[in-house]
Amino acid sequence: MPGQIRSVKQDQLRFSASLREQGKTWSDVADAFRRQYGVNARCAFRLAHGWSQREAADRWNVRWPADPKTFKSFSYWELWPGPTGHMPSFDVLTKLAELYECSVADLVVDCPDFRHRDAAHRATQSLLHLPAIVDKDWTDTNGSGHVAVPPGSVAAVVDRVGELDVHQVARAASSWIGDDVPDMNRRSLLLKLSAGLALAAALPPSAWAGLDKTGSRSPTRAIQGT
């Protein structure tokens, strides 16, 4: 058994070191530990640093000798919200965040989340699915020039847009692009999206009826009657 425990710890140390070499933050590493080892956030951060509960307590005591803790303290915090655990105070969470070099929110990221009860949050989340929805290859099924929209998809998302303010829409649009795109490309993509939406707002739906998939007919010409 001791050999098996050492093997698991060595694997965890290698896993953490590999992620850190890739430039991952401690929050990223802890998130990976939660998925890989099925532990909660508070335990994941300690394991990500490669510390036992006793080692974590020793580091705490060096920083805050007036507020000493033992390995049992860390055990209680990590067992929470289970019945044998103790809920850490905000002061404890703040010190743990400093110890693990993360945010307080990172330490309770796996706690209950009730944002789904907020209508504004639901609307924003629905809007985030828009790129996947509009990526579907829908076709004109009745020859009228109107694309058939599956129930509960784009129509439902568009309804939600009316519930959002412009800042929420901007935040959602920014999230579609993601953080991996270089700033210049990201700016270009968002400006193109903005121009496209402005054009859509300026033209009635009928202007697009004769526009084929290659864009061979200009919708602006259709409006001008040329």
Secondary structure, 3 states (H helix, E strand, C coil): CHHHHHHHHHHHHHHHHHHHHCCCCHHHHHHHHHHHHCCCHHHHHHHHHCCCHHHHHHHHHHHCCCCCCCHHHHHHHHHCCCCCCCCCCHHHHHHHHHHHCCCHHHHCCCCCCCHHHCHHHHHHHHHHCHHHHHCCCCCCCCCCCCCCCCCCCHHHHHHHHCCCCHHHHHHHHHHHHCCCCCHHHHHHHHHHHHHHHHHHHHCCHHHHCCCCCCCCCCHHHHHHCC
